[in-house]
């Protein structure tokens, strides 16, 4: 049994990942804004190996409290899944800067904040995996020409994790960035071709297959390299 932390686990892909790892009998810690309500609360009640903890990755105090609850225990895998994507404009130059700042706070600084906090726990595992859910829109060479806020936040988190991969690998931590595929969730919308459960299955297969030699890679949900 591994101890797995999933952020943004209250719905969508994060919830589907938590459900899948729970079914595999791993200990799952589901970090989310409202752990006492909704499907994540139902999941925790259903499975003895699932705990739903409050976590706001934009808050220093929330992340510190989350870390304190781990009490120095090892973490075998951290999945940075929490993310936002606002759709309040049709022309990219009409971006709402407050939304852009919030997007960067969640999608870029959030993974940094929780990863830095849990680094000692990952080190204690001896062979931990740190997985960040990125996007094909984080690829600078494949920029779609829209959603400047979201694209820049994902390109930035890609750069962050690439740098961390260079520095953390000696501690036994393998870092991976995954584009999960366009997913039919609140963020992805109803036109997306795949369900959260379908893409969670693909993401889990990629995660299961990664080895230390894969450290720092940016891949799609089939394990193929994505262009930076």
PyMOL CGO cylinders between C-alpha atoms (Angstrom):
from pymol import cmd
from pymol.cgo import CYLINDER

trace = [
    CYLINDER, 0.00, 0.00, 0.00, 1.26, 3.46, -0.97, 0.3, 1, 1, 1, 1, 1, 1,
    CYLINDER, 1.26, 3.46, -0.97, 0.31, 6.79, 0.59, 0.3, 1, 1, 1, 1, 1, 1,
    CYLINDER, 0.31, 6.79, 0.59, -0.96, 9.04, -2.20, 0.3, 1, 1, 1, 1, 1, 1,
    CYLINDER, -0.96, 9.04, -2.20, -1.92, 12.71, -1.92, 0.3, 1, 1, 1, 1, 1, 1,
    CYLINDER, -1.92, 12.71, -1.92, -4.23, 14.12, -4.61, 0.3, 1, 1, 1, 1, 1, 1,
    CYLINDER, -4.23, 14.12, -4.61, -4.99, 17.83, -4.66, 0.3, 1, 1, 1, 1, 1, 1,
    CYLINDER, -4.99, 17.83, -4.66, -8.23, 19.18, -6.11, 0.3, 1, 1, 1, 1, 1, 1,
    CYLINDER, -8.23, 19.18, -6.11, -9.85, 15.83, -5.40, 0.3, 1, 1, 1, 1, 1, 1,
    CYLINDER, -9.85, 15.83, -5.40, -13.39, 17.02, -4.83, 0.3, 1, 1, 1, 1, 1, 1,
    CYLINDER, -13.39, 17.02, -4.83, -14.52, 16.58, -8.44, 0.3, 1, 1, 1, 1, 1, 1,
    CYLINDER, -14.52, 16.58, -8.44, -13.53, 15.79, -12.00, 0.3, 1, 1, 1, 1, 1, 1,
    CYLINDER, -13.53, 15.79, -12.00, -10.19, 14.17, -12.73, 0.3, 1, 1, 1, 1, 1, 1,
    CYLINDER, -10.19, 14.17, -12.73, -8.93, 14.55, -9.17, 0.3, 1, 1, 1, 1, 1, 1,
    CYLINDER, -8.93, 14.55, -9.17, -11.91, 12.69, -7.76, 0.3, 1, 1, 1, 1, 1, 1,
    CYLINDER, -11.91, 12.69, -7.76, -11.58, 9.99, -10.43, 0.3, 1, 1, 1, 1, 1, 1,
    CYLINDER, -11.58, 9.99, -10.43, -7.88, 9.54, -9.59, 0.3, 1, 1, 1, 1, 1, 1,
    CYLINDER, -7.88, 9.54, -9.59, -8.69, 9.29, -5.88, 0.3, 1, 1, 1, 1, 1, 1,
    CYLINDER, -8.69, 9.29, -5.88, -11.39, 6.70, -6.59, 0.3, 1, 1, 1, 1, 1, 1,
    CYLINDER, -11.39, 6.70, -6.59, -9.08, 4.62, -8.74, 0.3, 1, 1, 1, 1, 1, 1,
    CYLINDER, -9.08, 4.62, -8.74, -6.25, 4.55, -6.21, 0.3, 1, 1, 1, 1, 1, 1,
    CYLINDER, -6.25, 4.55, -6.21, -8.71, 3.82, -3.42, 0.3, 1, 1, 1, 1, 1, 1,
    CYLINDER, -8.71, 3.82, -3.42, -9.99, 0.81, -5.36, 0.3, 1, 1, 1, 1, 1, 1,
    CYLINDER, -9.99, 0.81, -5.36, -6.39, -0.40, -5.64, 0.3, 1, 1, 1, 1, 1, 1,
    CYLINDER, -6.39, -0.40, -5.64, -6.24, -0.30, -1.82, 0.3, 1, 1, 1, 1, 1, 1,
    CYLINDER, -6.24, -0.30, -1.82, -3.72, 2.52, -1.53, 0.3, 1, 1, 1, 1, 1, 1,
    CYLINDER, -3.72, 2.52, -1.53, -4.04, 5.06, 1.26, 0.3, 1, 1, 1, 1, 1, 1,
    CYLINDER, -4.04, 5.06, 1.26, -5.47, 8.15, -0.42, 0.3, 1, 1, 1, 1, 1, 1,
    CYLINDER, -5.47, 8.15, -0.42, -5.42, 11.62, 1.09, 0.3, 1, 1, 1, 1, 1, 1,
    CYLINDER, -5.42, 11.62, 1.09, -7.81, 13.77, -0.92, 0.3, 1, 1, 1, 1, 1, 1,
    CYLINDER, -7.81, 13.77, -0.92, -7.00, 17.45, -0.54, 0.3, 1, 1, 1, 1, 1, 1,
    CYLINDER, -7.00, 17.45, -0.54, -9.88, 19.75, -1.43, 0.3, 1, 1, 1, 1, 1, 1,
    CYLINDER, -9.88, 19.75, -1.43, -11.62, 22.97, -0.52, 0.3, 1, 1, 1, 1, 1, 1,
    CYLINDER, -11.62, 22.97, -0.52, -14.77, 21.34, 0.89, 0.3, 1, 1, 1, 1, 1, 1,
    CYLINDER, -14.77, 21.34, 0.89, -13.90, 17.87, 2.20, 0.3, 1, 1, 1, 1, 1, 1,
    CYLINDER, -13.90, 17.87, 2.20, -17.10, 17.45, 4.21, 0.3, 1, 1, 1, 1, 1, 1,
    CYLINDER, -17.10, 17.45, 4.21, -19.48, 17.73, 1.27, 0.3, 1, 1, 1, 1, 1, 1,
    CYLINDER, -19.48, 17.73, 1.27, -20.19, 16.18, -2.10, 0.3, 1, 1, 1, 1, 1, 1,
    CYLINDER, -20.19, 16.18, -2.10, -18.71, 13.13, -3.77, 0.3, 1, 1, 1, 1, 1, 1,
    CYLINDER, -18.71, 13.13, -3.77, -15.34, 13.30, -2.05, 0.3, 1, 1, 1, 1, 1, 1,
    CYLINDER, -15.34, 13.30, -2.05, -17.05, 13.08, 1.34, 0.3, 1, 1, 1, 1, 1, 1,
    CYLINDER, -17.05, 13.08, 1.34, -19.03, 10.08, 0.07, 0.3, 1, 1, 1, 1, 1, 1,
    CYLINDER, -19.03, 10.08, 0.07, -15.79, 8.49, -1.13, 0.3, 1, 1, 1, 1, 1, 1,
    CYLINDER, -15.79, 8.49, -1.13, -14.18, 8.93, 2.29, 0.3, 1, 1, 1, 1, 1, 1,
    CYLINDER, -14.18, 8.93, 2.29, -17.20, 7.41, 4.01, 0.3, 1, 1, 1, 1, 1, 1,
    CYLINDER, -17.20, 7.41, 4.01, -17.19, 4.46, 1.60, 0.3, 1, 1, 1, 1, 1, 1,
    CYLINDER, -17.19, 4.46, 1.60, -13.49, 3.61, 1.88, 0.3, 1, 1, 1, 1, 1, 1,
    CYLINDER, -13.49, 3.61, 1.88, -11.52, 3.24, 5.10, 0.3, 1, 1, 1, 1, 1, 1,
    CYLINDER, -11.52, 3.24, 5.10, -8.34, 3.96, 3.12, 0.3, 1, 1, 1, 1, 1, 1,
    CYLINDER, -8.34, 3.96, 3.12, -9.53, 7.42, 1.97, 0.3, 1, 1, 1, 1, 1, 1,
    CYLINDER, -9.53, 7.42, 1.97, -9.28, 10.60, 4.00, 0.3, 1, 1, 1, 1, 1, 1,
    CYLINDER, -9.28, 10.60, 4.00, -10.61, 13.95, 2.78, 0.3, 1, 1, 1, 1, 1, 1,
    CYLINDER, -10.61, 13.95, 2.78, -8.63, 16.87, 4.19, 0.3, 1, 1, 1, 1, 1, 1,
    CYLINDER, -8.63, 16.87, 4.19, -9.13, 20.61, 3.70, 0.3, 1, 1, 1, 1, 1, 1,
    CYLINDER, -9.13, 20.61, 3.70, -6.57, 22.12, 1.36, 0.3, 1, 1, 1, 1, 1, 1,
    CYLINDER, -6.57, 22.12, 1.36, -6.33, 25.46, -0.39, 0.3, 1, 1, 1, 1, 1, 1,
    CYLINDER, -6.33, 25.46, -0.39, -3.10, 25.39, -2.39, 0.3, 1, 1, 1, 1, 1, 1,
    CYLINDER, -3.10, 25.39, -2.39, -3.09, 29.20, -2.60, 0.3, 1, 1, 1, 1, 1, 1,
    CYLINDER, -3.09, 29.20, -2.60, -2.91, 29.56, 1.20, 0.3, 1, 1, 1, 1, 1, 1,
    CYLINDER, -2.91, 29.56, 1.20, 0.31, 29.24, 3.20, 0.3, 1, 1, 1, 1, 1, 1,
    CYLINDER, 0.31, 29.24, 3.20, -1.62, 28.49, 6.39, 0.3, 1, 1, 1, 1, 1, 1,
    CYLINDER, -1.62, 28.49, 6.39, -3.81, 25.84, 4.74, 0.3, 1, 1, 1, 1, 1, 1,
    CYLINDER, -3.81, 25.84, 4.74, -0.80, 24.07, 3.26, 0.3, 1, 1, 1, 1, 1, 1,
    CYLINDER, -0.80, 24.07, 3.26, 1.04, 24.27, 6.60, 0.3, 1, 1, 1, 1, 1, 1,
    CYLINDER, 1.04, 24.27, 6.60, -1.93, 22.70, 8.39, 0.3, 1, 1, 1, 1, 1, 1,
    CYLINDER, -1.93, 22.70, 8.39, -2.10, 19.97, 5.76, 0.3, 1, 1, 1, 1, 1, 1,
    CYLINDER, -2.10, 19.97, 5.76, 1.58, 19.21, 6.23, 0.3, 1, 1, 1, 1, 1, 1,
    CYLINDER, 1.58, 19.21, 6.23, 1.19, 19.15, 10.01, 0.3, 1, 1, 1, 1, 1, 1,
    CYLINDER, 1.19, 19.15, 10.01, -1.48, 16.46, 9.73, 0.3, 1, 1, 1, 1, 1, 1,
    CYLINDER, -1.48, 16.46, 9.73, 1.00, 14.20, 7.97, 0.3, 1, 1, 1, 1, 1, 1,
    CYLINDER, 1.00, 14.20, 7.97, 3.19, 14.36, 11.10, 0.3, 1, 1, 1, 1, 1, 1,
    CYLINDER, 3.19, 14.36, 11.10, 6.42, 13.57, 9.28, 0.3, 1, 1, 1, 1, 1, 1,
    CYLINDER, 6.42, 13.57, 9.28, 5.03, 10.45, 7.59, 0.3, 1, 1, 1, 1, 1, 1,
    CYLINDER, 5.03, 10.45, 7.59, 6.27, 9.46, 4.17, 0.3, 1, 1, 1, 1, 1, 1,
    CYLINDER, 6.27, 9.46, 4.17, 4.31, 10.29, 1.02, 0.3, 1, 1, 1, 1, 1, 1,
    CYLINDER, 4.31, 10.29, 1.02, 4.87, 7.93, -1.90, 0.3, 1, 1, 1, 1, 1, 1,
    CYLINDER, 4.87, 7.93, -1.90, 3.08, 10.04, -4.48, 0.3, 1, 1, 1, 1, 1, 1,
    CYLINDER, 3.08, 10.04, -4.48, 1.85, 13.62, -4.74, 0.3, 1, 1, 1, 1, 1, 1,
    CYLINDER, 1.85, 13.62, -4.74, -0.48, 14.42, -7.62, 0.3, 1, 1, 1, 1, 1, 1,
    CYLINDER, -0.48, 14.42, -7.62, -0.81, 18.16, -8.21, 0.3, 1, 1, 1, 1, 1, 1,
    CYLINDER, -0.81, 18.16, -8.21, -4.24, 18.20, -9.81, 0.3, 1, 1, 1, 1, 1, 1,
    CYLINDER, -4.24, 18.20, -9.81, -5.93, 21.32, -8.39, 0.3, 1, 1, 1, 1, 1, 1,
    CYLINDER, -5.93, 21.32, -8.39, -6.50, 23.85, -11.15, 0.3, 1, 1, 1, 1, 1, 1,
    CYLINDER, -6.50, 23.85, -11.15, -8.78, 26.54, -12.53, 0.3, 1, 1, 1, 1, 1, 1,
    CYLINDER, -8.78, 26.54, -12.53, -9.63, 27.84, -15.98, 0.3, 1, 1, 1, 1, 1, 1,
    CYLINDER, -9.63, 27.84, -15.98, -11.85, 30.91, -16.22, 0.3, 1, 1, 1, 1, 1, 1,
    CYLINDER, -11.85, 30.91, -16.22, -13.91, 31.50, -19.37, 0.3, 1, 1, 1, 1, 1, 1,
    CYLINDER, -13.91, 31.50, -19.37, -15.22, 35.04, -18.87, 0.3, 1, 1, 1, 1, 1, 1,
    CYLINDER, -15.22, 35.04, -18.87, -14.12, 36.57, -22.16, 0.3, 1, 1, 1, 1, 1, 1,
    CYLINDER, -14.12, 36.57, -22.16, -14.16, 35.73, -25.86, 0.3, 1, 1, 1, 1, 1, 1,
    CYLINDER, -14.16, 35.73, -25.86, -11.24, 37.91, -26.99, 0.3, 1, 1, 1, 1, 1, 1,
    CYLINDER, -11.24, 37.91, -26.99, -7.89, 37.04, -25.32, 0.3, 1, 1, 1, 1, 1, 1,
    CYLINDER, -7.89, 37.04, -25.32, -6.92, 40.71, -24.90, 0.3, 1, 1, 1, 1, 1, 1,
    CYLINDER, -6.92, 40.71, -24.90, -10.09, 41.27, -22.86, 0.3, 1, 1, 1, 1, 1, 1,
    CYLINDER, -10.09, 41.27, -22.86, -8.72, 39.09, -20.08, 0.3, 1, 1, 1, 1, 1, 1,
    CYLINDER, -8.72, 39.09, -20.08, -9.79, 39.93, -16.54, 0.3, 1, 1, 1, 1, 1, 1,
    CYLINDER, -9.79, 39.93, -16.54, -6.48, 40.41, -14.79, 0.3, 1, 1, 1, 1, 1, 1,
    CYLINDER, -6.48, 40.41, -14.79, -7.85, 39.43, -11.39, 0.3, 1, 1, 1, 1, 1, 1,
    CYLINDER, -7.85, 39.43, -11.39, -8.83, 36.08, -12.91, 0.3, 1, 1, 1, 1, 1, 1,
    CYLINDER, -8.83, 36.08, -12.91, -5.39, 35.76, -14.51, 0.3, 1, 1, 1, 1, 1, 1,
    CYLINDER, -5.39, 35.76, -14.51, -3.74, 36.34, -11.13, 0.3, 1, 1, 1, 1, 1, 1,
    CYLINDER, -3.74, 36.34, -11.13, -6.03, 33.74, -9.54, 0.3, 1, 1, 1, 1, 1, 1,
    CYLINDER, -6.03, 33.74, -9.54, -5.18, 31.27, -12.33, 0.3, 1, 1, 1, 1, 1, 1,
    CYLINDER, -5.18, 31.27, -12.33, -1.46, 31.69, -11.72, 0.3, 1, 1, 1, 1, 1, 1,
    CYLINDER, -1.46, 31.69, -11.72, -1.99, 31.42, -7.96, 0.3, 1, 1, 1, 1, 1, 1,
    CYLINDER, -1.99, 31.42, -7.96, -3.77, 28.07, -8.29, 0.3, 1, 1, 1, 1, 1, 1,
    CYLINDER, -3.77, 28.07, -8.29, -2.15, 26.48, -11.35, 0.3, 1, 1, 1, 1, 1, 1,
    CYLINDER, -2.15, 26.48, -11.35, 1.46, 27.59, -10.90, 0.3, 1, 1, 1, 1, 1, 1,
    CYLINDER, 1.46, 27.59, -10.90, 2.13, 28.74, -7.35, 0.3, 1, 1, 1, 1, 1, 1,
    CYLINDER, 2.13, 28.74, -7.35, -0.21, 26.12, -5.87, 0.3, 1, 1, 1, 1, 1, 1,
    CYLINDER, -0.21, 26.12, -5.87, 1.85, 23.14, -7.07, 0.3, 1, 1, 1, 1, 1, 1,
    CYLINDER, 1.85, 23.14, -7.07, 5.00, 24.92, -5.91, 0.3, 1, 1, 1, 1, 1, 1,
    CYLINDER, 5.00, 24.92, -5.91, 3.57, 25.62, -2.46, 0.3, 1, 1, 1, 1, 1, 1,
    CYLINDER, 3.57, 25.62, -2.46, 2.32, 22.10, -1.72, 0.3, 1, 1, 1, 1, 1, 1,
    CYLINDER, 2.32, 22.10, -1.72, 5.31, 20.38, -3.35, 0.3, 1, 1, 1, 1, 1, 1,
    CYLINDER, 5.31, 20.38, -3.35, 7.82, 22.42, -1.36, 0.3, 1, 1, 1, 1, 1, 1,
    CYLINDER, 7.82, 22.42, -1.36, 5.88, 21.75, 1.85, 0.3, 1, 1, 1, 1, 1, 1,
    CYLINDER, 5.88, 21.75, 1.85, 5.74, 18.00, 1.30, 0.3, 1, 1, 1, 1, 1, 1,
    CYLINDER, 5.74, 18.00, 1.30, 9.27, 17.57, -0.02, 0.3, 1, 1, 1, 1, 1, 1,
    CYLINDER, 9.27, 17.57, -0.02, 10.52, 16.04, 3.28, 0.3, 1, 1, 1, 1, 1, 1,
    CYLINDER, 10.52, 16.04, 3.28, 7.61, 13.57, 3.19, 0.3, 1, 1, 1, 1, 1, 1,
    CYLINDER, 7.61, 13.57, 3.19, 8.44, 12.60, -0.38, 0.3, 1, 1, 1, 1, 1, 1,
    CYLINDER, 8.44, 12.60, -0.38, 12.12, 12.21, 0.50, 0.3, 1, 1, 1, 1, 1, 1,
    CYLINDER, 12.12, 12.21, 0.50, 11.15, 9.92, 3.37, 0.3, 1, 1, 1, 1, 1, 1,
    CYLINDER, 11.15, 9.92, 3.37, 9.48, 7.56, 0.89, 0.3, 1, 1, 1, 1, 1, 1,
    CYLINDER, 9.48, 7.56, 0.89, 12.83, 6.84, -0.75, 0.3, 1, 1, 1, 1, 1, 1,
    CYLINDER, 12.83, 6.84, -0.75, 11.28, 6.39, -4.20, 0.3, 1, 1, 1, 1, 1, 1,
    CYLINDER, 11.28, 6.39, -4.20, 8.50, 8.95, -4.50, 0.3, 1, 1, 1, 1, 1, 1,
    CYLINDER, 8.50, 8.95, -4.50, 6.68, 10.20, -7.56, 0.3, 1, 1, 1, 1, 1, 1,
    CYLINDER, 6.68, 10.20, -7.56, 5.61, 13.82, -7.93, 0.3, 1, 1, 1, 1, 1, 1,
    CYLINDER, 5.61, 13.82, -7.93, 3.07, 14.16, -10.74, 0.3, 1, 1, 1, 1, 1, 1,
    CYLINDER, 3.07, 14.16, -10.74, 1.67, 17.47, -11.95, 0.3, 1, 1, 1, 1, 1, 1,
    CYLINDER, 1.67, 17.47, -11.95, -1.40, 17.54, -14.16, 0.3, 1, 1, 1, 1, 1, 1,
    CYLINDER, -1.40, 17.54, -14.16, -0.46, 19.92, -16.94, 0.3, 1, 1, 1, 1, 1, 1,
    CYLINDER, -0.46, 19.92, -16.94, -2.14, 20.49, -20.31, 0.3, 1, 1, 1, 1, 1, 1,
    CYLINDER, -2.14, 20.49, -20.31, -1.36, 20.49, -24.00, 0.3, 1, 1, 1, 1, 1, 1,
    CYLINDER, -1.36, 20.49, -24.00, -2.05, 24.22, -23.72, 0.3, 1, 1, 1, 1, 1, 1,
    CYLINDER, -2.05, 24.22, -23.72, 1.05, 24.46, -21.54, 0.3, 1, 1, 1, 1, 1, 1,
    CYLINDER, 1.05, 24.46, -21.54, 3.13, 23.69, -24.63, 0.3, 1, 1, 1, 1, 1, 1,
    CYLINDER, 3.13, 23.69, -24.63, 4.55, 26.98, -25.92, 0.3, 1, 1, 1, 1, 1, 1,
    CYLINDER, 4.55, 26.98, -25.92, 5.08, 25.53, -29.39, 0.3, 1, 1, 1, 1, 1, 1,
    CYLINDER, 5.08, 25.53, -29.39, 1.43, 24.43, -29.56, 0.3, 1, 1, 1, 1, 1, 1,
    CYLINDER, 1.43, 24.43, -29.56, -0.12, 27.60, -28.13, 0.3, 1, 1, 1, 1, 1, 1,
    CYLINDER, -0.12, 27.60, -28.13, -3.73, 27.84, -29.40, 0.3, 1, 1, 1, 1, 1, 1,
    CYLINDER, -3.73, 27.84, -29.40, -3.72, 31.64, -29.50, 0.3, 1, 1, 1, 1, 1, 1,
    CYLINDER, -3.72, 31.64, -29.50, -6.38, 31.97, -26.82, 0.3, 1, 1, 1, 1, 1, 1,
    CYLINDER, -6.38, 31.97, -26.82, -6.74, 31.59, -23.05, 0.3, 1, 1, 1, 1, 1, 1,
    CYLINDER, -6.74, 31.59, -23.05, -3.58, 33.54, -22.29, 0.3, 1, 1, 1, 1, 1, 1,
    CYLINDER, -3.58, 33.54, -22.29, -4.13, 33.16, -18.55, 0.3, 1, 1, 1, 1, 1, 1,
    CYLINDER, -4.13, 33.16, -18.55, -4.52, 29.38, -18.53, 0.3, 1, 1, 1, 1, 1, 1,
    CYLINDER, -4.52, 29.38, -18.53, -1.82, 28.71, -21.13, 0.3, 1, 1, 1, 1, 1, 1,
    CYLINDER, -1.82, 28.71, -21.13, 0.74, 30.87, -19.34, 0.3, 1, 1, 1, 1, 1, 1,
    CYLINDER, 0.74, 30.87, -19.34, -0.04, 29.23, -15.99, 0.3, 1, 1, 1, 1, 1, 1,
    CYLINDER, -0.04, 29.23, -15.99, 0.54, 25.76, -17.40, 0.3, 1, 1, 1, 1, 1, 1,
    CYLINDER, 0.54, 25.76, -17.40, 3.67, 26.74, -19.31, 0.3, 1, 1, 1, 1, 1, 1,
    CYLINDER, 3.67, 26.74, -19.31, 4.99, 28.23, -16.07, 0.3, 1, 1, 1, 1, 1, 1,
    CYLINDER, 4.99, 28.23, -16.07, 4.25, 25.13, -14.01, 0.3, 1, 1, 1, 1, 1, 1,
    CYLINDER, 4.25, 25.13, -14.01, 5.98, 23.05, -16.71, 0.3, 1, 1, 1, 1, 1, 1,
    CYLINDER, 5.98, 23.05, -16.71, 9.08, 25.19, -16.31, 0.3, 1, 1, 1, 1, 1, 1,
    CYLINDER, 9.08, 25.19, -16.31, 8.86, 24.99, -12.52, 0.3, 1, 1, 1, 1, 1, 1,
    CYLINDER, 8.86, 24.99, -12.52, 8.63, 21.21, -12.47, 0.3, 1, 1, 1, 1, 1, 1,
    CYLINDER, 8.63, 21.21, -12.47, 11.41, 20.83, -15.01, 0.3, 1, 1, 1, 1, 1, 1,
    CYLINDER, 11.41, 20.83, -15.01, 13.68, 22.82, -12.71, 0.3, 1, 1, 1, 1, 1, 1,
    CYLINDER, 13.68, 22.82, -12.71, 12.59, 20.85, -9.65, 0.3, 1, 1, 1, 1, 1, 1,
    CYLINDER, 12.59, 20.85, -9.65, 13.28, 17.61, -11.50, 0.3, 1, 1, 1, 1, 1, 1,
    CYLINDER, 13.28, 17.61, -11.50, 16.91, 18.67, -11.88, 0.3, 1, 1, 1, 1, 1, 1,
    CYLINDER, 16.91, 18.67, -11.88, 17.27, 19.42, -8.18, 0.3, 1, 1, 1, 1, 1, 1,
    CYLINDER, 17.27, 19.42, -8.18, 15.11, 16.80, -6.45, 0.3, 1, 1, 1, 1, 1, 1,
    CYLINDER, 15.11, 16.80, -6.45, 16.07, 13.65, -8.33, 0.3, 1, 1, 1, 1, 1, 1,
    CYLINDER, 16.07, 13.65, -8.33, 19.03, 12.99, -6.04, 0.3, 1, 1, 1, 1, 1, 1,
    CYLINDER, 19.03, 12.99, -6.04, 16.53, 12.68, -3.19, 0.3, 1, 1, 1, 1, 1, 1,
    CYLINDER, 16.53, 12.68, -3.19, 14.79, 9.76, -4.90, 0.3, 1, 1, 1, 1, 1, 1,
    CYLINDER, 14.79, 9.76, -4.90, 11.91, 11.84, -6.27, 0.3, 1, 1, 1, 1, 1, 1,
    CYLINDER, 11.91, 11.84, -6.27, 10.79, 11.29, -9.87, 0.3, 1, 1, 1, 1, 1, 1,
    CYLINDER, 10.79, 11.29, -9.87, 8.87, 14.23, -11.32, 0.3, 1, 1, 1, 1, 1, 1,
    CYLINDER, 8.87, 14.23, -11.32, 6.48, 13.94, -14.25, 0.3, 1, 1, 1, 1, 1, 1,
    CYLINDER, 6.48, 13.94, -14.25, 4.16, 16.33, -16.08, 0.3, 1, 1, 1, 1, 1, 1,
    CYLINDER, 4.16, 16.33, -16.08, 1.09, 14.82, -17.71, 0.3, 1, 1, 1, 1, 1, 1,
    CYLINDER, 1.09, 14.82, -17.71, -1.41, 16.23, -20.18, 0.3, 1, 1, 1, 1, 1, 1,
    CYLINDER, -1.41, 16.23, -20.18, -4.47, 14.18, -19.16, 0.3, 1, 1, 1, 1, 1, 1,
    CYLINDER, -4.47, 14.18, -19.16, -6.44, 14.72, -22.35, 0.3, 1, 1, 1, 1, 1, 1,
    CYLINDER, -6.44, 14.72, -22.35, -9.51, 16.84, -22.92, 0.3, 1, 1, 1, 1, 1, 1,
    CYLINDER, -9.51, 16.84, -22.92, -11.86, 15.69, -20.18, 0.3, 1, 1, 1, 1, 1, 1,
    CYLINDER, -11.86, 15.69, -20.18, -15.62, 16.03, -19.74, 0.3, 1, 1, 1, 1, 1, 1,
    CYLINDER, -15.62, 16.03, -19.74, -15.62, 17.91, -16.45, 0.3, 1, 1, 1, 1, 1, 1,
    CYLINDER, -15.62, 17.91, -16.45, -16.76, 21.28, -15.15, 0.3, 1, 1, 1, 1, 1, 1,
    CYLINDER, -16.76, 21.28, -15.15, -13.48, 22.72, -16.45, 0.3, 1, 1, 1, 1, 1, 1,
    CYLINDER, -13.48, 22.72, -16.45, -13.30, 20.75, -19.70, 0.3, 1, 1, 1, 1, 1, 1,
    CYLINDER, -13.30, 20.75, -19.70, -16.92, 21.24, -20.65, 0.3, 1, 1, 1, 1, 1, 1,
    CYLINDER, -16.92, 21.24, -20.65, -19.56, 18.95, -22.10, 0.3, 1, 1, 1, 1, 1, 1,
    CYLINDER, -19.56, 18.95, -22.10, -17.97, 18.78, -25.57, 0.3, 1, 1, 1, 1, 1, 1,
    CYLINDER, -17.97, 18.78, -25.57, -14.88, 16.92, -24.32, 0.3, 1, 1, 1, 1, 1, 1,
    CYLINDER, -14.88, 16.92, -24.32, -14.62, 13.40, -25.78, 0.3, 1, 1, 1, 1, 1, 1,
    CYLINDER, -14.62, 13.40, -25.78, -13.58, 11.48, -22.66, 0.3, 1, 1, 1, 1, 1, 1,
    CYLINDER, -13.58, 11.48, -22.66, -14.92, 11.12, -19.14, 0.3, 1, 1, 1, 1, 1, 1,
    CYLINDER, -14.92, 11.12, -19.14, -12.88, 11.79, -16.03, 0.3, 1, 1, 1, 1, 1, 1,
    CYLINDER, -12.88, 11.79, -16.03, -12.85, 8.06, -15.31, 0.3, 1, 1, 1, 1, 1, 1,
    CYLINDER, -12.85, 8.06, -15.31, -11.51, 7.21, -18.78, 0.3, 1, 1, 1, 1, 1, 1,
    CYLINDER, -11.51, 7.21, -18.78, -8.68, 9.73, -18.61, 0.3, 1, 1, 1, 1, 1, 1,
    CYLINDER, -8.68, 9.73, -18.61, -7.91, 8.87, -14.99, 0.3, 1, 1, 1, 1, 1, 1,
    CYLINDER, -7.91, 8.87, -14.99, -7.36, 5.28, -16.09, 0.3, 1, 1, 1, 1, 1, 1,
    CYLINDER, -7.36, 5.28, -16.09, -4.95, 6.43, -18.81, 0.3, 1, 1, 1, 1, 1, 1,
    CYLINDER, -4.95, 6.43, -18.81, -3.11, 8.78, -16.46, 0.3, 1, 1, 1, 1, 1, 1,
    CYLINDER, -3.11, 8.78, -16.46, -2.73, 6.04, -13.86, 0.3, 1, 1, 1, 1, 1, 1,
    CYLINDER, -2.73, 6.04, -13.86, -1.26, 3.67, -16.44, 0.3, 1, 1, 1, 1, 1, 1,
    CYLINDER, -1.26, 3.67, -16.44, 1.34, 6.29, -17.36, 0.3, 1, 1, 1, 1, 1, 1,
    CYLINDER, 1.34, 6.29, -17.36, 2.14, 6.96, -13.70, 0.3, 1, 1, 1, 1, 1, 1,
    CYLINDER, 2.14, 6.96, -13.70, 2.48, 3.26, -12.95, 0.3, 1, 1, 1, 1, 1, 1,
    CYLINDER, 2.48, 3.26, -12.95, 4.94, 2.85, -15.82, 0.3, 1, 1, 1, 1, 1, 1,
    CYLINDER, 4.94, 2.85, -15.82, 7.29, 5.73, -15.06, 0.3, 1, 1, 1, 1, 1, 1,
    CYLINDER, 7.29, 5.73, -15.06, 10.78, 4.97, -13.84, 0.3, 1, 1, 1, 1, 1, 1,
    CYLINDER, 10.78, 4.97, -13.84, 13.51, 7.23, -12.42, 0.3, 1, 1, 1, 1, 1, 1,
    CYLINDER, 13.51, 7.23, -12.42, 14.90, 7.59, -15.94, 0.3, 1, 1, 1, 1, 1, 1,
    CYLINDER, 14.90, 7.59, -15.94, 11.65, 9.38, -16.89, 0.3, 1, 1, 1, 1, 1, 1,
    CYLINDER, 11.65, 9.38, -16.89, 12.34, 12.20, -14.44, 0.3, 1, 1, 1, 1, 1, 1,
    CYLINDER, 12.34, 12.20, -14.44, 11.39, 15.61, -15.82, 0.3, 1, 1, 1, 1, 1, 1,
    CYLINDER, 11.39, 15.61, -15.82, 9.39, 14.35, -18.80, 0.3, 1, 1, 1, 1, 1, 1,
    CYLINDER, 9.39, 14.35, -18.80, 6.26, 16.09, -20.12, 0.3, 1, 1, 1, 1, 1, 1,
    CYLINDER, 6.26, 16.09, -20.12, 3.95, 13.49, -21.63, 0.3, 1, 1, 1, 1, 1, 1,
    CYLINDER, 3.95, 13.49, -21.63, 0.40, 12.87, -22.80, 0.3, 1, 1, 1, 1, 1, 1,
    CYLINDER, 0.40, 12.87, -22.80, -1.98, 10.31, -21.36, 0.3, 1, 1, 1, 1, 1, 1,
    CYLINDER, -1.98, 10.31, -21.36, -0.47, 7.57, -23.50, 0.3, 1, 1, 1, 1, 1, 1,
    CYLINDER, -0.47, 7.57, -23.50, 3.06, 8.28, -22.25, 0.3, 1, 1, 1, 1, 1, 1,
    CYLINDER, 3.06, 8.28, -22.25, 4.26, 9.98, -25.47, 0.3, 1, 1, 1, 1, 1, 1,
    CYLINDER, 4.26, 9.98, -25.47, 6.47, 13.05, -25.12, 0.3, 1, 1, 1, 1, 1, 1,
    CYLINDER, 6.47, 13.05, -25.12, 4.76, 16.41, -25.48, 0.3, 1, 1, 1, 1, 1, 1,
    CYLINDER, 4.76, 16.41, -25.48, 6.53, 19.31, -27.24, 0.3, 1, 1, 1, 1, 1, 1,
    CYLINDER, 6.53, 19.31, -27.24, 7.70, 22.02, -24.87, 0.3, 1, 1, 1, 1, 1, 1,
]
cmd.load_cgo(trace, "trace")
